[in-house]
Amino acid sequence: MDASGDTRATVYLGLGSNISPEENLRLAIMELRARYGDLDLSAVYQSAAVGFEGADFLNLVVRLRSEESALEICDRIELIHNLAGRKSDKWESRQLDIDLLLYNDLVSEERPVRVPRHDVLDYSFVLRPLAELAPDLIHPVTGKTILQHWQKFDAASQPLEIIDVVL
C-alpha cells in the first residue's frame, strides 16, 4: 500500500517485436489498456537484434498499476503472446515479446515469476526506456536507482534510436 492507500502494485513490462512490430506492439498496448487501464509508456526505441541475425526490434517499457499478483500478470502476458501468434524461440525473430521486469520491490527466482528480470541491467533497449519512465526507482537487488545504472551503462555498445510510433 502506498501513502495514498492504494494497494495496487507498480509493474514494469518490457515489450519488443521485430515481426510487424508496430502492429504487434499496438495489439499488446490495446490488450494491456483493456485489462489495466491507464498505462505509462516510454518512447519506442529501435535496436539491432541481440544474439541472432534478424530485423531490428522496436522496444518500449510500460508501467501499470494492478491488484493482480505477479503470477497472474505472467499468465496475462502469455495470453497476449498467444493473441499475437507468438511461436518463436528465445534466439529468433518474434512477433511479440513481453517480459515482466519489476513488480514493486519483489525479488523472486521462482518460475515463472523471476523479478527483477535478470537482464534489466544488461540491455540498453530495456534500461534506457526504464530510466526514462522511472529514473528514481530503486533496483530491489542493487539498491541503486535505475538512472544511476543507465548513467554507468556503455550506451555506445548497444545503440538505440527513438522511433515515432503511435501506440
Secondary structure as a PSIPRED ss2 file (coil, helix, strand):
# PSIPRED VFORMAT (PSIPRED V4.0)

   1 M C   1.000  0.000  0.000
   2 D C   1.000  0.000  0.000
   3 A C   1.000  0.000  0.000
   4 S C   1.000  0.000  0.000
   5 G C   1.000  0.000  0.000
   6 D C   1.000  0.000  0.000
   7 T C   1.000  0.000  0.000
   8 R C   1.000  0.000  0.000
   9 A E   0.000  0.000  1.000
  10 T E   0.000  0.000  1.000
  11 V E   0.000  0.000  1.000
  12 Y E   0.000  0.000  1.000
  13 L E   0.000  0.000  1.000
  14 G E   0.000  0.000  1.000
  15 L E   0.000  0.000  1.000
  16 G E   0.000  0.000  1.000
  17 S E   0.000  0.000  1.000
  18 N C   1.000  0.000  0.000
  19 I C   1.000  0.000  0.000
  20 S C   1.000  0.000  0.000
  21 P H   0.000  1.000  0.000
  22 E H   0.000  1.000  0.000
  23 E H   0.000  1.000  0.000
  24 N H   0.000  1.000  0.000
  25 L H   0.000  1.000  0.000
  26 R H   0.000  1.000  0.000
  27 L H   0.000  1.000  0.000
  28 A H   0.000  1.000  0.000
  29 I H   0.000  1.000  0.000
  30 M H   0.000  1.000  0.000
  31 E H   0.000  1.000  0.000
  32 L H   0.000  1.000  0.000
  33 R H   0.000  1.000  0.000
  34 A H   0.000  1.000  0.000
  35 R H   0.000  1.000  0.000
  36 Y H   0.000  1.000  0.000
  37 G C   1.000  0.000  0.000
  38 D C   1.000  0.000  0.000
  39 L C   1.000  0.000  0.000
  40 D E   0.000  0.000  1.000
  41 L E   0.000  0.000  1.000
  42 S C   1.000  0.000  0.000
  43 A C   1.000  0.000  0.000
  44 V E   0.000  0.000  1.000
  45 Y E   0.000  0.000  1.000
  46 Q E   0.000  0.000  1.000
  47 S E   0.000  0.000  1.000
  48 A C   1.000  0.000  0.000
  49 A C   1.000  0.000  0.000
  50 V C   1.000  0.000  0.000
  51 G C   1.000  0.000  0.000
  52 F C   1.000  0.000  0.000
  53 E C   1.000  0.000  0.000
  54 G C   1.000  0.000  0.000
  55 A C   1.000  0.000  0.000
  56 D C   1.000  0.000  0.000
  57 F E   0.000  0.000  1.000
  58 L E   0.000  0.000  1.000
  59 N E   0.000  0.000  1.000
  60 L E   0.000  0.000  1.000
  61 V E   0.000  0.000  1.000
  62 V E   0.000  0.000  1.000
  63 R E   0.000  0.000  1.000
  64 L E   0.000  0.000  1.000
  65 R E   0.000  0.000  1.000
  66 S E   0.000  0.000  1.000
  67 E C   1.000  0.000  0.000
  68 E C   1.000  0.000  0.000
  69 S C   1.000  0.000  0.000
  70 A H   0.000  1.000  0.000
  71 L H   0.000  1.000  0.000
  72 E H   0.000  1.000  0.000
  73 I H   0.000  1.000  0.000
  74 C H   0.000  1.000  0.000
  75 D H   0.000  1.000  0.000
  76 R H   0.000  1.000  0.000
  77 I H   0.000  1.000  0.000
  78 E H   0.000  1.000  0.000
  79 L H   0.000  1.000  0.000
  80 I H   0.000  1.000  0.000
  81 H H   0.000  1.000  0.000
  82 N H   0.000  1.000  0.000
  83 L H   0.000  1.000  0.000
  84 A C   1.000  0.000  0.000
  85 G C   1.000  0.000  0.000
  86 R C   1.000  0.000  0.000
  87 K C   1.000  0.000  0.000
  88 S C   1.000  0.000  0.000
  89 D C   1.000  0.000  0.000
  90 K C   1.000  0.000  0.000
  91 W C   1.000  0.000  0.000
  92 E C   1.000  0.000  0.000
  93 S C   1.000  0.000  0.000
  94 R C   1.000  0.000  0.000
  95 Q C   1.000  0.000  0.000
  96 L C   1.000  0.000  0.000
  97 D E   0.000  0.000  1.000
  98 I E   0.000  0.000  1.000
  99 D E   0.000  0.000  1.000
 100 L E   0.000  0.000  1.000
 101 L E   0.000  0.000  1.000
 102 L E   0.000  0.000  1.000
 103 Y E   0.000  0.000  1.000
 104 N C   1.000  0.000  0.000
 105 D C   1.000  0.000  0.000
 106 L C   1.000  0.000  0.000
 107 V C   1.000  0.000  0.000
 108 S E   0.000  0.000  1.000
 109 E C   1.000  0.000  0.000
 110 E C   1.000  0.000  0.000
 111 R C   1.000  0.000  0.000
 112 P C   1.000  0.000  0.000
 113 V C   1.000  0.000  0.000
 114 R C   1.000  0.000  0.000
 115 V E   0.000  0.000  1.000
 116 P C   1.000  0.000  0.000
 117 R C   1.000  0.000  0.000
 118 H C   1.000  0.000  0.000
 119 D C   1.000  0.000  0.000
 120 V C   1.000  0.000  0.000
 121 L C   1.000  0.000  0.000
 122 D C   1.000  0.000  0.000
 123 Y C   1.000  0.000  0.000
 124 S H   0.000  1.000  0.000
 125 F H   0.000  1.000  0.000
 126 V H   0.000  1.000  0.000
 127 L H   0.000  1.000  0.000
 128 R H   0.000  1.000  0.000
 129 P H   0.000  1.000  0.000
 130 L H   0.000  1.000  0.000
 131 A H   0.000  1.000  0.000
 132 E H   0.000  1.000  0.000
 133 L H   0.000  1.000  0.000
 134 A C   1.000  0.000  0.000
 135 P C   1.000  0.000  0.000
 136 D C   1.000  0.000  0.000
 137 L C   1.000  0.000  0.000
 138 I E   0.000  0.000  1.000
 139 H C   1.000  0.000  0.000
 140 P C   1.000  0.000  0.000
 141 V C   1.000  0.000  0.000
 142 T C   1.000  0.000  0.000
 143 G C   1.000  0.000  0.000
 144 K C   1.000  0.000  0.000
 145 T E   0.000  0.000  1.000
 146 I H   0.000  1.000  0.000
 147 L H   0.000  1.000  0.000
 148 Q H   0.000  1.000  0.000
 149 H H   0.000  1.000  0.000
 150 W H   0.000  1.000  0.000
 151 Q H   0.000  1.000  0.000
 152 K H   0.000  1.000  0.000
 153 F C   1.000  0.000  0.000
 154 D C   1.000  0.000  0.000
 155 A H   0.000  1.000  0.000
 156 A H   0.000  1.000  0.000
 157 S H   0.000  1.000  0.000
 158 Q C   1.000  0.000  0.000
 159 P C   1.000  0.000  0.000
 160 L C   1.000  0.000  0.000
 161 E E   0.000  0.000  1.000
 162 I E   0.000  0.000  1.000
 163 I E   0.000  0.000  1.000
 164 D C   1.000  0.000  0.000
 165 V C   1.000  0.000  0.000
 166 V C   1.000  0.000  0.000
 167 L C   1.000  0.000  0.000
